[in-house]
């Protein structure tokens, strides 16, 4: 008998089928939901709408998307152990992952996307106890509700339709990620006074200037200047 949405229970998280195609869709959905959740959070706490996407096109938070994949792979079997096991596991792995992402962004692109140094119980501005709890809460919602529900929805899509949709989605995401990486690398080069050397770099300068990139990513700061202005961020 085919399961309906009403029949999905938290324990089903452990039985979710995991394939690369499914993980891609779960990650993309998690990235959109994470971006929207952060947008609402910023609106409630700061009174303004801020773009929380990681990419030039669309509302995709790569940190939340990768976090959704991480939670799916690591925590789905924790559902049988109860809410606290999932919450604590999500808080730990989410914090480790956030720290790794912060360091990787600085190393690869010379930019800072978030800084918690103004908040209590922060470590180097990169991680914070409050947001560790946020990761734990997000993991709990994902494992006990969203993951079983989304898995059921994916089961209802015809296999051939899902395969073709995955091809188009993957092609768009690869283009989006590549364009974003090139724009950020060119931003770093401009910060070091490097002139455009070819048609691609001139196009990036014209299409994605410093101001436009900082408008697109309002929390992004250039690393070298930021260290001088914020000594508590190491």
Secondary structure as UniProt FT lines:
FT   HELIX           5..7
FT   HELIX           10..15
FT   HELIX           20..46
FT   HELIX           62..75
FT   HELIX           76..81
FT   HELIX           83..109
FT   STRAND          111..112
FT   TURN            117..118
FT   TURN            120..121
FT   STRAND          122..123
FT   TURN            124..126
FT   STRAND          127..128
FT   HELIX           129..141
FT   HELIX           142..146
FT   HELIX           147..156
FT   HELIX           159..191
FT   TURN            192..193
FT   HELIX           199..207
FT   HELIX           210..216
FT   TURN            217..219
FT   STRAND          221..222
FT   HELIX           223..229
FT   TURN            231..232
//
